[in-house]
Amino acid sequence: MSTHRDIAGAGAGKVRLMVRTTNTAVLGFYAALGYTDVECTVLGRDLLSR
């Protein structure tokens, strides 16, 4: 994929995406492109609600 070559050519060694585990269609799309689950936990906090 040319985008991957462009990113690698710019010096990036990895691509990371954040996809909700419930979004199975998108997970399947990226799996077909060779992306795998890297078992990373993302933590967040809403600063506007109390």
PDB file of all heavy atoms in Angstrom:
ATOM      1  N   MET A   1       0.852  -1.176   0.000  1.00  0.00           N
ATOM      2  CA  MET A   1       0.000   0.000   0.000  1.00  0.00           C
ATOM      3  C   MET A   1       0.897   1.238   0.000  1.00  0.00           C
ATOM      4  O   MET A   1       1.825   1.346   0.785  1.00  0.00           O
ATOM      5  CB  MET A   1      -0.917  -0.038   1.217  1.00  0.00           C
ATOM      6  CG  MET A   1      -1.841   1.141   1.322  1.00  0.00           C
ATOM      7  SD  MET A   1      -3.009   1.014   2.684  1.00  0.00           S
ATOM      8  CE  MET A   1      -4.231  -0.005   1.920  1.00  0.00           C
ATOM      9  N   SER A   2       0.639   2.168  -0.876  1.00  0.00           N
ATOM     10  CA  SER A   2       1.501   3.338  -1.020  1.00  0.00           C
ATOM     11  C   SER A   2       1.518   4.205   0.230  1.00  0.00           C
ATOM     12  O   SER A   2       2.546   4.799   0.558  1.00  0.00           O
ATOM     13  CB  SER A   2       1.082   4.169  -2.233  1.00  0.00           C
ATOM     14  OG  SER A   2      -0.207   4.702  -2.058  1.00  0.00           O
ATOM     15  N   THR A   3       0.403   4.286   0.942  1.00  0.00           N
ATOM     16  CA  THR A   3       0.380   5.091   2.168  1.00  0.00           C
ATOM     17  C   THR A   3       1.369   4.551   3.183  1.00  0.00           C
ATOM     18  O   THR A   3       2.089   5.312   3.833  1.00  0.00           O
ATOM     19  CB  THR A   3      -1.039   5.115   2.776  1.00  0.00           C
ATOM     20  OG1 THR A   3      -1.923   5.631   1.806  1.00  0.00           O
ATOM     21  CG2 THR A   3      -1.080   5.976   4.015  1.00  0.00           C
ATOM     22  N   HIS A   4       1.436   3.230   3.312  1.00  0.00           N
ATOM     23  CA  HIS A   4       2.394   2.628   4.237  1.00  0.00           C
ATOM     24  C   HIS A   4       3.821   2.937   3.804  1.00  0.00           C
ATOM     25  O   HIS A   4       4.681   3.231   4.634  1.00  0.00           O
ATOM     26  CB  HIS A   4       2.185   1.116   4.330  1.00  0.00           C
ATOM     27  CG  HIS A   4       0.900   0.746   5.009  1.00  0.00           C
ATOM     28  ND1 HIS A   4       0.128  -0.282   4.566  1.00  0.00           N
ATOM     29  CD2 HIS A   4       0.267   1.261   6.087  1.00  0.00           C
ATOM     30  CE1 HIS A   4      -0.930  -0.394   5.347  1.00  0.00           C
ATOM     31  NE2 HIS A   4      -0.876   0.547   6.263  1.00  0.00           N
ATOM     32  N   ARG A   5       4.076   2.880   2.510  1.00  0.00           N
ATOM     33  CA  ARG A   5       5.420   3.221   2.013  1.00  0.00           C
ATOM     34  C   ARG A   5       5.743   4.682   2.289  1.00  0.00           C
ATOM     35  O   ARG A   5       6.862   5.022   2.659  1.00  0.00           O
ATOM     36  CB  ARG A   5       5.529   2.913   0.524  1.00  0.00           C
ATOM     37  CG  ARG A   5       5.654   1.434   0.213  1.00  0.00           C
ATOM     38  CD  ARG A   5       6.045   1.187  -1.248  1.00  0.00           C
ATOM     39  NE  ARG A   5       5.054   1.702  -2.184  1.00  0.00           N
ATOM     40  CZ  ARG A   5       3.990   1.022  -2.604  1.00  0.00           C
ATOM     41  NH1 ARG A   5       3.779  -0.191  -2.180  1.00  0.00           N
ATOM     42  NH2 ARG A   5       3.148   1.566  -3.462  1.00  0.00           N
ATOM     43  N   ASP A   6       4.764   5.556   2.107  1.00  0.00           N
ATOM     44  CA  ASP A   6       4.971   6.984   2.370  1.00  0.00           C
ATOM     45  C   ASP A   6       5.303   7.225   3.842  1.00  0.00           C
ATOM     46  O   ASP A   6       6.207   7.990   4.171  1.00  0.00           O
ATOM     47  CB  ASP A   6       3.727   7.800   1.992  1.00  0.00           C
ATOM     48  CG  ASP A   6       3.446   7.797   0.500  1.00  0.00           C
ATOM     49  OD1 ASP A   6       4.360   7.468  -0.287  1.00  0.00           O
ATOM     50  OD2 ASP A   6       2.306   8.113   0.137  1.00  0.00           O
ATOM     51  N   ILE A   7       4.556   6.574   4.717  1.00  0.00           N
ATOM     52  CA  ILE A   7       4.789   6.744   6.150  1.00  0.00           C
ATOM     53  C   ILE A   7       6.161   6.204   6.532  1.00  0.00           C
ATOM     54  O   ILE A   7       6.918   6.846   7.268  1.00  0.00           O
ATOM     55  CB  ILE A   7       3.666   6.055   6.961  1.00  0.00           C
ATOM     56  CG1 ILE A   7       2.336   6.777   6.737  1.00  0.00           C
ATOM     57  CG2 ILE A   7       4.009   6.003   8.443  1.00  0.00           C
ATOM     58  CD1 ILE A   7       1.134   6.030   7.267  1.00  0.00           C
ATOM     59  N   ALA A   8       6.506   5.020   6.024  1.00  0.00           N
ATOM     60  CA  ALA A   8       7.821   4.443   6.321  1.00  0.00           C
ATOM     61  C   ALA A   8       8.926   5.318   5.743  1.00  0.00           C
ATOM     62  O   ALA A   8       9.969   5.516   6.379  1.00  0.00           O
ATOM     63  CB  ALA A   8       7.912   3.026   5.762  1.00  0.00           C
ATOM     64  N   GLY A   9       8.690   5.864   4.567  1.00  0.00           N
ATOM     65  CA  GLY A   9       9.682   6.740   3.940  1.00  0.00           C
ATOM     66  C   GLY A   9       9.911   8.014   4.725  1.00  0.00           C
ATOM     67  O   GLY A   9      10.985   8.614   4.659  1.00  0.00           O
ATOM     68  N   ALA A  10       8.911   8.421   5.495  1.00  0.00           N
ATOM     69  CA  ALA A  10       9.044   9.619   6.329  1.00  0.00           C
ATOM     70  C   ALA A  10       9.742   9.296   7.652  1.00  0.00           C
ATOM     71  O   ALA A  10       9.963  10.188   8.463  1.00  0.00           O
ATOM     72  CB  ALA A  10       7.670  10.225   6.598  1.00  0.00           C
ATOM     73  N   GLY A  11      10.073   8.016   7.859  1.00  0.00           N
ATOM     74  CA  GLY A  11      10.826   7.647   9.051  1.00  0.00           C
ATOM     75  C   GLY A  11      10.020   6.956  10.141  1.00  0.00           C
ATOM     76  O   GLY A  11      10.573   6.583  11.170  1.00  0.00           O
ATOM     77  N   ALA A  12       8.726   6.779   9.938  1.00  0.00           N
ATOM     78  CA  ALA A  12       7.914   6.098  10.953  1.00  0.00           C
ATOM     79  C   ALA A  12       8.148   4.596  10.861  1.00  0.00           C
ATOM     80  O   ALA A  12       8.142   4.023   9.775  1.00  0.00           O
ATOM     81  CB  ALA A  12       6.436   6.404  10.755  1.00  0.00           C
ATOM     82  N   GLY A  13       8.333   3.968  12.008  1.00  0.00           N
ATOM     83  CA  GLY A  13       8.565   2.537  12.037  1.00  0.00           C
ATOM     84  C   GLY A  13       7.320   1.719  12.303  1.00  0.00           C
ATOM     85  O   GLY A  13       7.300   0.512  12.069  1.00  0.00           O
ATOM     86  N   LYS A  14       6.270   2.378  12.795  1.00  0.00           N
ATOM     87  CA  LYS A  14       5.044   1.669  13.155  1.00  0.00           C
ATOM     88  C   LYS A  14       3.832   2.541  12.892  1.00  0.00           C
ATOM     89  O   LYS A  14       3.934   3.768  12.883  1.00  0.00           O
ATOM     90  CB  LYS A  14       5.037   1.313  14.645  1.00  0.00           C
ATOM     91  CG  LYS A  14       6.108   0.353  15.065  1.00  0.00           C
ATOM     92  CD  LYS A  14       6.021   0.082  16.557  1.00  0.00           C
ATOM     93  CE  LYS A  14       7.141  -0.846  16.978  1.00  0.00           C
ATOM     94  NZ  LYS A  14       7.084  -1.133  18.413  1.00  0.00           N
ATOM     95  N   VAL A  15       2.699   1.886  12.717  1.00  0.00           N
ATOM     96  CA  VAL A  15       1.413   2.570  12.624  1.00  0.00           C
ATOM     97  C   VAL A  15       0.533   1.982  13.714  1.00  0.00           C
ATOM     98  O   VAL A  15       0.465   0.769  13.885  1.00  0.00           O
ATOM     99  CB  VAL A  15       0.738   2.347  11.252  1.00  0.00           C
ATOM    100  CG1 VAL A  15      -0.661   2.936  11.232  1.00  0.00           C
ATOM    101  CG2 VAL A  15       1.585   2.944  10.150  1.00  0.00           C
ATOM    102  N   ARG A  16      -0.124   2.833  14.483  1.00  0.00           N
ATOM    103  CA  ARG A  16      -1.040   2.388  15.531  1.00  0.00           C
ATOM    104  C   ARG A  16      -2.403   3.015  15.277  1.00  0.00           C
ATOM    105  O   ARG A  16      -2.501   4.205  14.967  1.00  0.00           O
ATOM    106  CB  ARG A  16      -0.547   2.816  16.917  1.00  0.00           C
ATOM    107  CG  ARG A  16       0.789   2.222  17.309  1.00  0.00           C
ATOM    108  CD  ARG A  16       0.611   0.758  17.657  1.00  0.00           C
ATOM    109  NE  ARG A  16       1.823   0.212  18.238  1.00  0.00           N
ATOM    110  CZ  ARG A  16       2.455  -0.836  17.759  1.00  0.00           C
ATOM    111  NH1 ARG A  16       2.015  -1.432  16.688  1.00  0.00           N
ATOM    112  NH2 ARG A  16       3.536  -1.289  18.352  1.00  0.00           N
ATOM    113  N   LEU A  17      -3.439   2.221  15.412  1.00  0.00           N
ATOM    114  CA  LEU A  17      -4.806   2.697  15.228  1.00  0.00           C
ATOM    115  C   LEU A  17      -5.595   2.412  16.496  1.00  0.00           C
ATOM    116  O   LEU A  17      -5.348   1.416  17.160  1.00  0.00           O
ATOM    117  CB  LEU A  17      -5.481   1.964  14.063  1.00  0.00           C
ATOM    118  CG  LEU A  17      -4.810   2.064  12.705  1.00  0.00           C
ATOM    119  CD1 LEU A  17      -5.489   1.113  11.722  1.00  0.00           C
ATOM    120  CD2 LEU A  17      -4.872   3.487  12.185  1.00  0.00           C
ATOM    121  N   MET A  18      -6.534   3.264  16.808  1.00  0.00           N
ATOM    122  CA  MET A  18      -7.457   3.011  17.910  1.00  0.00           C
ATOM    123  C   MET A  18      -8.816   2.710  17.301  1.00  0.00           C
ATOM    124  O   MET A  18      -9.388   3.541  16.603  1.00  0.00           O
ATOM    125  CB  MET A  18      -7.552   4.224  18.830  1.00  0.00           C
ATOM    126  CG  MET A  18      -6.300   4.485  19.626  1.00  0.00           C
ATOM    127  SD  MET A  18      -6.349   6.022  20.600  1.00  0.00           S
ATOM    128  CE  MET A  18      -7.832   5.838  21.529  1.00  0.00           C
ATOM    129  N   VAL A  19      -9.316   1.491  17.548  1.00  0.00           N
ATOM    130  CA  VAL A  19     -10.612   1.054  17.040  1.00  0.00           C
ATOM    131  C   VAL A  19     -11.359   0.423  18.201  1.00  0.00           C
ATOM    132  O   VAL A  19     -10.814  -0.403  18.930  1.00  0.00           O
ATOM    133  CB  VAL A  19     -10.443   0.018  15.895  1.00  0.00           C
ATOM    134  CG1 VAL A  19     -11.788  -0.454  15.391  1.00  0.00           C
ATOM    135  CG2 VAL A  19      -9.619   0.599  14.749  1.00  0.00           C
ATOM    136  N   ARG A  20     -12.606   0.789  18.375  1.00  0.00           N
ATOM    137  CA  ARG A  20     -13.410   0.185  19.444  1.00  0.00           C
ATOM    138  C   ARG A  20     -13.578  -1.311  19.190  1.00  0.00           C
ATOM    139  O   ARG A  20     -13.797  -1.732  18.058  1.00  0.00           O
ATOM    140  CB  ARG A  20     -14.772   0.857  19.533  1.00  0.00           C
ATOM    141  CG  ARG A  20     -14.680   2.296  19.986  1.00  0.00           C
ATOM    142  CD  ARG A  20     -16.077   2.859  20.226  1.00  0.00           C
ATOM    143  NE  ARG A  20     -16.027   4.268  20.507  1.00  0.00           N
ATOM    144  CZ  ARG A  20     -15.746   4.794  21.696  1.00  0.00           C
ATOM    145  NH1 ARG A  20     -15.503   4.003  22.714  1.00  0.00           N
ATOM    146  NH2 ARG A  20     -15.716   6.107  21.860  1.00  0.00           N
ATOM    147  N   THR A  21     -13.484  -2.099  20.258  1.00  0.00           N
ATOM    148  CA  THR A  21     -13.597  -3.551  20.129  1.00  0.00           C
ATOM    149  C   THR A  21     -14.966  -3.964  19.598  1.00  0.00           C
ATOM    150  O   THR A  21     -15.099  -5.044  19.028  1.00  0.00           O
ATOM    151  CB  THR A  21     -13.336  -4.247  21.464  1.00  0.00           C
ATOM    152  OG1 THR A  21     -14.228  -3.710  22.453  1.00  0.00           O
ATOM    153  CG2 THR A  21     -11.896  -4.048  21.925  1.00  0.00           C
ATOM    154  N   THR A  22     -15.959  -3.113  19.757  1.00  0.00           N
ATOM    155  CA  THR A  22     -17.297  -3.421  19.253  1.00  0.00           C
ATOM    156  C   THR A  22     -17.455  -3.139  17.763  1.00  0.00           C
ATOM    157  O   THR A  22     -18.449  -3.535  17.169  1.00  0.00           O
ATOM    158  CB  THR A  22     -18.355  -2.617  20.026  1.00  0.00           C
ATOM    159  OG1 THR A  22     -18.044  -1.216  19.921  1.00  0.00           O
ATOM    160  CG2 THR A  22     -18.383  -3.012  21.500  1.00  0.00           C
ATOM    161  N   ASN A  23     -16.493  -2.490  17.161  1.00  0.00           N
ATOM    162  CA  ASN A  23     -16.563  -2.129  15.741  1.00  0.00           C
ATOM    163  C   ASN A  23     -15.936  -3.247  14.907  1.00  0.00           C
ATOM    164  O   ASN A  23     -14.865  -3.103  14.316  1.00  0.00           O
ATOM    165  CB  ASN A  23     -15.862  -0.793  15.506  1.00  0.00           C
ATOM    166  CG  ASN A  23     -16.241  -0.190  14.173  1.00  0.00           C
ATOM    167  OD1 ASN A  23     -16.729  -0.872  13.281  1.00  0.00           O
ATOM    168  ND2 ASN A  23     -16.006   1.107  14.033  1.00  0.00           N
ATOM    169  N   THR A  24     -16.632  -4.370  14.848  1.00  0.00           N
ATOM    170  CA  THR A  24     -16.076  -5.557  14.205  1.00  0.00           C
ATOM    171  C   THR A  24     -15.842  -5.384  12.709  1.00  0.00           C
ATOM    172  O   THR A  24     -14.916  -5.980  12.160  1.00  0.00           O
ATOM    173  CB  THR A  24     -16.966  -6.781  14.471  1.00  0.00           C
ATOM    174  OG1 THR A  24     -18.293  -6.498  14.029  1.00  0.00           O
ATOM    175  CG2 THR A  24     -16.983  -7.122  15.954  1.00  0.00           C
ATOM    176  N   ALA A  25     -16.653  -4.575  12.051  1.00  0.00           N
ATOM    177  CA  ALA A  25     -16.460  -4.353  10.610  1.00  0.00           C
ATOM    178  C   ALA A  25     -15.117  -3.684  10.349  1.00  0.00           C
ATOM    179  O   ALA A  25     -14.372  -4.091   9.456  1.00  0.00           O
ATOM    180  CB  ALA A  25     -17.596  -3.520  10.040  1.00  0.00           C
ATOM    181  N   VAL A  26     -14.801  -2.678  11.128  1.00  0.00           N
ATOM    182  CA  VAL A  26     -13.530  -1.967  10.943  1.00  0.00           C
ATOM    183  C   VAL A  26     -12.357  -2.845  11.375  1.00  0.00           C
ATOM    184  O   VAL A  26     -11.313  -2.862  10.723  1.00  0.00           O
ATOM    185  CB  VAL A  26     -13.535  -0.619  11.696  1.00  0.00           C
ATOM    186  CG1 VAL A  26     -12.165   0.022  11.692  1.00  0.00           C
ATOM    187  CG2 VAL A  26     -14.542   0.325  11.043  1.00  0.00           C
ATOM    188  N   LEU A  27     -12.531  -3.594  12.446  1.00  0.00           N
ATOM    189  CA  LEU A  27     -11.474  -4.513  12.872  1.00  0.00           C
ATOM    190  C   LEU A  27     -11.174  -5.532  11.771  1.00  0.00           C
ATOM    191  O   LEU A  27     -10.009  -5.822  11.490  1.00  0.00           O
ATOM    192  CB  LEU A  27     -11.872  -5.231  14.163  1.00  0.00           C
ATOM    193  CG  LEU A  27     -11.901  -4.364  15.416  1.00  0.00           C
ATOM    194  CD1 LEU A  27     -12.527  -5.135  16.576  1.00  0.00           C
ATOM    195  CD2 LEU A  27     -10.517  -3.876  15.779  1.00  0.00           C
ATOM    196  N   GLY A  28     -12.217  -6.044  11.128  1.00  0.00           N
ATOM    197  CA  GLY A  28     -12.021  -6.978  10.025  1.00  0.00           C
ATOM    198  C   GLY A  28     -11.337  -6.337   8.833  1.00  0.00           C
ATOM    199  O   GLY A  28     -10.480  -6.948   8.189  1.00  0.00           O
ATOM    200  N   PHE A  29     -11.708  -5.098   8.549  1.00  0.00           N
ATOM    201  CA  PHE A  29     -11.081  -4.361   7.447  1.00  0.00           C
ATOM    202  C   PHE A  29      -9.573  -4.238   7.654  1.00  0.00           C
ATOM    203  O   PHE A  29      -8.782  -4.564   6.775  1.00  0.00           O
ATOM    204  CB  PHE A  29     -11.720  -2.969   7.327  1.00  0.00           C
ATOM    205  CG  PHE A  29     -11.034  -2.067   6.356  1.00  0.00           C
ATOM    206  CD1 PHE A  29     -11.266  -2.181   4.998  1.00  0.00           C
ATOM    207  CD2 PHE A  29     -10.152  -1.085   6.791  1.00  0.00           C
ATOM    208  CE1 PHE A  29     -10.632  -1.349   4.090  1.00  0.00           C
ATOM    209  CE2 PHE A  29      -9.513  -0.244   5.899  1.00  0.00           C
ATOM    210  CZ  PHE A  29      -9.749  -0.380   4.540  1.00  0.00           C
ATOM    211  N   TYR A  30      -9.176  -3.792   8.850  1.00  0.00           N
ATOM    212  CA  TYR A  30      -7.749  -3.613   9.111  1.00  0.00           C
ATOM    213  C   TYR A  30      -7.019  -4.941   9.255  1.00  0.00           C
ATOM    214  O   TYR A  30      -5.853  -5.058   8.874  1.00  0.00           O
ATOM    215  CB  TYR A  30      -7.527  -2.712  10.323  1.00  0.00           C
ATOM    216  CG  TYR A  30      -7.734  -1.260   9.967  1.00  0.00           C
ATOM    217  CD1 TYR A  30      -8.819  -0.548  10.457  1.00  0.00           C
ATOM    218  CD2 TYR A  30      -6.855  -0.602   9.123  1.00  0.00           C
ATOM    219  CE1 TYR A  30      -9.017   0.782  10.108  1.00  0.00           C
ATOM    220  CE2 TYR A  30      -7.038   0.720   8.761  1.00  0.00           C
ATOM    221  CZ  TYR A  30      -8.120   1.407   9.258  1.00  0.00           C
ATOM    222  OH  TYR A  30      -8.321   2.712   8.912  1.00  0.00           O
ATOM    223  N   ALA A  31      -7.699  -5.974   9.758  1.00  0.00           N
ATOM    224  CA  ALA A  31      -7.080  -7.307   9.828  1.00  0.00           C
ATOM    225  C   ALA A  31      -6.743  -7.800   8.425  1.00  0.00           C
ATOM    226  O   ALA A  31      -5.678  -8.393   8.204  1.00  0.00           O
ATOM    227  CB  ALA A  31      -8.010  -8.279  10.541  1.00  0.00           C
ATOM    228  N   ALA A  32      -7.623  -7.525   7.469  1.00  0.00           N
ATOM    229  CA  ALA A  32      -7.372  -7.923   6.081  1.00  0.00           C
ATOM    230  C   ALA A  32      -6.169  -7.199   5.489  1.00  0.00           C
ATOM    231  O   ALA A  32      -5.540  -7.692   4.552  1.00  0.00           O
ATOM    232  CB  ALA A  32      -8.614  -7.668   5.235  1.00  0.00           C
ATOM    233  N   LEU A  33      -5.827  -6.049   6.043  1.00  0.00           N
ATOM    234  CA  LEU A  33      -4.655  -5.290   5.586  1.00  0.00           C
ATOM    235  C   LEU A  33      -3.380  -5.684   6.331  1.00  0.00           C
ATOM    236  O   LEU A  33      -2.320  -5.122   6.076  1.00  0.00           O
ATOM    237  CB  LEU A  33      -4.894  -3.787   5.769  1.00  0.00           C
ATOM    238  CG  LEU A  33      -5.982  -3.170   4.898  1.00  0.00           C
ATOM    239  CD1 LEU A  33      -6.172  -1.700   5.251  1.00  0.00           C
ATOM    240  CD2 LEU A  33      -5.650  -3.322   3.420  1.00  0.00           C
ATOM    241  N   GLY A  34      -3.505  -6.630   7.274  1.00  0.00           N
ATOM    242  CA  GLY A  34      -2.326  -7.117   7.984  1.00  0.00           C
ATOM    243  C   GLY A  34      -2.135  -6.545   9.371  1.00  0.00           C
ATOM    244  O   GLY A  34      -1.142  -6.852  10.033  1.00  0.00           O
ATOM    245  N   TYR A  35      -3.065  -5.729   9.838  1.00  0.00           N
ATOM    246  CA  TYR A  35      -2.956  -5.174  11.188  1.00  0.00           C
ATOM    247  C   TYR A  35      -3.355  -6.243  12.204  1.00  0.00           C
ATOM    248  O   TYR A  35      -4.235  -7.061  11.948  1.00  0.00           O
ATOM    249  CB  TYR A  35      -3.874  -3.956  11.342  1.00  0.00           C
ATOM    250  CG  TYR A  35      -3.368  -2.719  10.638  1.00  0.00           C
ATOM    251  CD1 TYR A  35      -3.513  -2.573   9.275  1.00  0.00           C
ATOM    252  CD2 TYR A  35      -2.749  -1.699  11.349  1.00  0.00           C
ATOM    253  CE1 TYR A  35      -3.053  -1.440   8.621  1.00  0.00           C
ATOM    254  CE2 TYR A  35      -2.292  -0.560  10.708  1.00  0.00           C
ATOM    255  CZ  TYR A  35      -2.442  -0.446   9.339  1.00  0.00           C
ATOM    256  OH  TYR A  35      -1.983   0.675   8.698  1.00  0.00           O
ATOM    257  N   THR A  36      -2.695  -6.251  13.347  1.00  0.00           N
ATOM    258  CA  THR A  36      -2.989  -7.206  14.405  1.00  0.00           C
ATOM    259  C   THR A  36      -3.199  -6.476  15.719  1.00  0.00           C
ATOM    260  O   THR A  36      -2.733  -5.350  15.906  1.00  0.00           O
ATOM    261  CB  THR A  36      -1.846  -8.214  14.582  1.00  0.00           C
ATOM    262  OG1 THR A  36      -0.646  -7.516  14.909  1.00  0.00           O
ATOM    263  CG2 THR A  36      -1.628  -9.040  13.319  1.00  0.00           C
ATOM    264  N   ASP A  37      -3.866  -7.139  16.649  1.00  0.00           N
ATOM    265  CA  ASP A  37      -4.085  -6.586  17.990  1.00  0.00           C
ATOM    266  C   ASP A  37      -2.759  -6.606  18.741  1.00  0.00           C
ATOM    267  O   ASP A  37      -2.130  -7.652  18.861  1.00  0.00           O
ATOM    268  CB  ASP A  37      -5.123  -7.437  18.720  1.00  0.00           C
ATOM    269  CG  ASP A  37      -5.517  -6.874  20.072  1.00  0.00           C
ATOM    270  OD1 ASP A  37      -4.850  -5.944  20.570  1.00  0.00           O
ATOM    271  OD2 ASP A  37      -6.499  -7.377  20.624  1.00  0.00           O
ATOM    272  N   VAL A  38      -2.336  -5.455  19.246  1.00  0.00           N
ATOM    273  CA  VAL A  38      -1.075  -5.381  19.984  1.00  0.00           C
ATOM    274  C   VAL A  38      -1.312  -5.366  21.495  1.00  0.00           C
ATOM    275  O   VAL A  38      -0.395  -5.090  22.262  1.00  0.00           O
ATOM    276  CB  VAL A  38      -0.226  -4.156  19.563  1.00  0.00           C
ATOM    277  CG1 VAL A  38       0.226  -4.287  18.128  1.00  0.00           C
ATOM    278  CG2 VAL A  38      -0.970  -2.864  19.785  1.00  0.00           C
ATOM    279  N   GLU A  39      -2.538  -5.709  21.896  1.00  0.00           N
ATOM    280  CA  GLU A  39      -2.896  -5.843  23.308  1.00  0.00           C
ATOM    281  C   GLU A  39      -2.462  -4.644  24.140  1.00  0.00           C
ATOM    282  O   GLU A  39      -1.707  -4.751  25.091  1.00  0.00           O
ATOM    283  CB  GLU A  39      -2.332  -7.146  23.868  1.00  0.00           C
ATOM    284  CG  GLU A  39      -2.897  -8.371  23.177  1.00  0.00           C
ATOM    285  CD  GLU A  39      -2.413  -9.668  23.777  1.00  0.00           C
ATOM    286  OE1 GLU A  39      -1.924  -9.667  24.912  1.00  0.00           O
ATOM    287  OE2 GLU A  39      -2.547 -10.681  23.088  1.00  0.00           O
ATOM    288  N   CYS A  40      -2.943  -3.499  23.747  1.00  0.00           N
ATOM    289  CA  CYS A  40      -2.642  -2.252  24.435  1.00  0.00           C
ATOM    290  C   CYS A  40      -3.921  -1.720  25.072  1.00  0.00           C
ATOM    291  O   CYS A  40      -4.982  -1.739  24.458  1.00  0.00           O
ATOM    292  CB  CYS A  40      -2.095  -1.234  23.435  1.00  0.00           C
ATOM    293  SG  CYS A  40      -1.769   0.378  24.137  1.00  0.00           S
ATOM    294  N   THR A  41      -3.822  -1.257  26.287  1.00  0.00           N
ATOM    295  CA  THR A  41      -4.967  -0.668  26.958  1.00  0.00           C
ATOM    296  C   THR A  41      -4.899   0.846  26.838  1.00  0.00           C
ATOM    297  O   THR A  41      -3.855   1.442  27.090  1.00  0.00           O
ATOM    298  CB  THR A  41      -4.988  -1.062  28.453  1.00  0.00           C
ATOM    299  OG1 THR A  41      -5.069  -2.482  28.532  1.00  0.00           O
ATOM    300  CG2 THR A  41      -6.150  -0.437  29.172  1.00  0.00           C
ATOM    301  N   VAL A  42      -5.995   1.448  26.445  1.00  0.00           N
ATOM    302  CA  VAL A  42      -6.088   2.903  26.345  1.00  0.00           C
ATOM    303  C   VAL A  42      -6.964   3.386  27.483  1.00  0.00           C
ATOM    304  O   VAL A  42      -8.088   2.925  27.651  1.00  0.00           O
ATOM    305  CB  VAL A  42      -6.679   3.338  24.985  1.00  0.00           C
ATOM    306  CG1 VAL A  42      -6.836   4.846  24.935  1.00  0.00           C
ATOM    307  CG2 VAL A  42      -5.814   2.846  23.844  1.00  0.00           C
ATOM    308  N   LEU A  43      -6.454   4.293  28.261  1.00  0.00           N
ATOM    309  CA  LEU A  43      -7.196   4.871  29.374  1.00  0.00           C
ATOM    310  C   LEU A  43      -7.630   6.280  29.009  1.00  0.00           C
ATOM    311  O   LEU A  43      -6.918   6.995  28.308  1.00  0.00           O
ATOM    312  CB  LEU A  43      -6.329   4.910  30.632  1.00  0.00           C
ATOM    313  CG  LEU A  43      -5.738   3.573  31.078  1.00  0.00           C
ATOM    314  CD1 LEU A  43      -4.813   3.786  32.270  1.00  0.00           C
ATOM    315  CD2 LEU A  43      -6.835   2.590  31.422  1.00  0.00           C
ATOM    316  N   GLY A  44      -8.767   6.672  29.499  1.00  0.00           N
ATOM    317  CA  GLY A  44      -9.254   8.020  29.210  1.00  0.00           C
ATOM    318  C   GLY A  44     -10.028   8.567  30.391  1.00  0.00           C
ATOM    319  O   GLY A  44     -10.445   7.840  31.286  1.00  0.00           O
ATOM    320  N   ARG A  45     -10.204   9.865  30.365  1.00  0.00           N
ATOM    321  CA  ARG A  45     -10.962  10.540  31.422  1.00  0.00           C
ATOM    322  C   ARG A  45     -11.643  11.746  30.809  1.00  0.00           C
ATOM    323  O   ARG A  45     -11.006  12.578  30.158  1.00  0.00           O
ATOM    324  CB  ARG A  45     -10.036  10.958  32.552  1.00  0.00           C
ATOM    325  CG  ARG A  45     -10.758  11.637  33.681  1.00  0.00           C
ATOM    326  CD  ARG A  45      -9.823  11.946  34.821  1.00  0.00           C
ATOM    327  NE  ARG A  45     -10.546  12.692  35.825  1.00  0.00           N
ATOM    328  CZ  ARG A  45      -9.982  13.191  36.901  1.00  0.00           C
ATOM    329  NH1 ARG A  45      -8.685  13.026  37.108  1.00  0.00           N
ATOM    330  NH2 ARG A  45     -10.699  13.869  37.778  1.00  0.00           N
ATOM    331  N   ASP A  46     -12.945  11.878  31.043  1.00  0.00           N
ATOM    332  CA  ASP A  46     -13.704  13.019  30.563  1.00  0.00           C
ATOM    333  C   ASP A  46     -13.524  14.147  31.583  1.00  0.00           C
ATOM    334  O   ASP A  46     -13.915  14.000  32.738  1.00  0.00           O
ATOM    335  CB  ASP A  46     -15.172  12.636  30.425  1.00  0.00           C
ATOM    336  CG  ASP A  46     -16.002  13.724  29.777  1.00  0.00           C
ATOM    337  OD1 ASP A  46     -15.504  14.870  29.666  1.00  0.00           O
ATOM    338  OD2 ASP A  46     -17.141  13.447  29.387  1.00  0.00           O
ATOM    339  N   LEU A  47     -12.915  15.230  31.163  1.00  0.00           N
ATOM    340  CA  LEU A  47     -12.633  16.331  32.080  1.00  0.00           C
ATOM    341  C   LEU A  47     -13.798  17.311  32.198  1.00  0.00           C
ATOM    342  O   LEU A  47     -13.777  18.164  33.081  1.00  0.00           O
ATOM    343  CB  LEU A  47     -11.386  17.074  31.618  1.00  0.00           C
ATOM    344  CG  LEU A  47     -10.115  16.232  31.563  1.00  0.00           C
ATOM    345  CD1 LEU A  47      -8.953  17.069  31.044  1.00  0.00           C
ATOM    346  CD2 LEU A  47      -9.791  15.661  32.936  1.00  0.00           C
ATOM    347  N   LEU A  48     -14.793  17.199  31.337  1.00  0.00           N
ATOM    348  CA  LEU A  48     -15.885  18.159  31.360  1.00  0.00           C
ATOM    349  C   LEU A  48     -17.084  17.710  32.182  1.00  0.00           C
ATOM    350  O   LEU A  48     -17.878  18.528  32.599  1.00  0.00           O
ATOM    351  CB  LEU A  48     -16.321  18.473  29.928  1.00  0.00           C
ATOM    352  CG  LEU A  48     -15.229  19.096  29.047  1.00  0.00           C
ATOM    353  CD1 LEU A  48     -15.753  19.337  27.652  1.00  0.00           C
ATOM    354  CD2 LEU A  48     -14.714  20.394  29.661  1.00  0.00           C
ATOM    355  N   SER A  49     -17.252  16.420  32.391  1.00  0.00           N
ATOM    356  CA  SER A  49     -18.389  15.949  33.195  1.00  0.00           C
ATOM    357  C   SER A  49     -17.925  15.683  34.619  1.00  0.00           C
ATOM    358  O   SER A  49     -16.773  15.381  34.874  1.00  0.00           O
ATOM    359  CB  SER A  49     -18.989  14.688  32.584  1.00  0.00           C
ATOM    360  OG  SER A  49     -18.072  13.634  32.675  1.00  0.00           O
ATOM    361  N   ARG A  50     -18.861  15.800  35.538  1.00  0.00           N
ATOM    362  CA  ARG A  50     -18.518  15.562  36.961  1.00  0.00           C
ATOM    363  C   ARG A  50     -19.472  14.606  37.564  1.00  0.00           C
ATOM    364  O   ARG A  50     -20.567  14.485  37.317  1.00  0.00           O
ATOM    365  CB  ARG A  50     -18.555  16.876  37.727  1.00  0.00           C
ATOM    366  CG  ARG A  50     -17.453  17.778  37.247  1.00  0.00           C
ATOM    367  CD  ARG A  50     -17.501  19.094  38.004  1.00  0.00           C
ATOM    368  NE  ARG A  50     -16.481  19.937  37.413  1.00  0.00           N
ATOM    369  CZ  ARG A  50     -15.573  20.550  38.105  1.00  0.00           C
ATOM    370  NH1 ARG A  50     -15.537  20.467  39.400  1.00  0.00           N
ATOM    371  NH2 ARG A  50     -14.687  21.292  37.519  1.00  0.00           N
TER     372      ARG A  50
END
